[in-house]
Amino acid sequence: MVTHNLREALMLSDRIIVLEQRPAHVLGMFDVRVPRQHRNPLVMSDLLRSFQQKFPGVA
């Protein structure tokens, strides 16, 4: 699945592959280790914070 929506990616994915802009190359990977059924608003907030720490400036 390809998306530009970080919240959607965090809610639906087990791993997010972050691409750099043109020319596209892999910037890094972010593993979402929380089972989907446990991704409530508090968990999503923590995941967003962790993602932003690993990939500052990527939205």
Secondary structure as the mmCIF struct_conf table of DSSP 4:
data_model
#
loop_
_struct_conf.conf_type_id
_struct_conf.id
_struct_conf.beg_label_comp_id
_struct_conf.beg_label_asym_id
_struct_conf.beg_label_seq_id
_struct_conf.end_label_comp_id
_struct_conf.end_label_asym_id
_struct_conf.end_label_seq_id
BEND BEND1 HIS A 4 HIS A 4
HELX_RH_AL_P HELX_RH_AL_P1 LEU A 6 LEU A 12
BEND BEND2 ASP A 14 ASP A 14
STRN STRN1 ARG A 15 LEU A 19
BEND BEND3 GLN A 21 PRO A 23
HELX_LH_PP_P HELX_LH_PP_P1 ALA A 24 ALA A 24
STRN STRN2 VAL A 26 ASP A 31
BEND BEND4 VAL A 34 VAL A 34
HELX_RH_3T_P HELX_RH_3T_P1 ARG A 36 HIS A 38
HELX_RH_AL_P HELX_RH_AL_P2 PRO A 41 LYS A 54
BEND BEND5 PHE A 55 PHE A 55
TURN_TY1_P TURN_TY1_P1 PRO A 56 GLY A 57
#
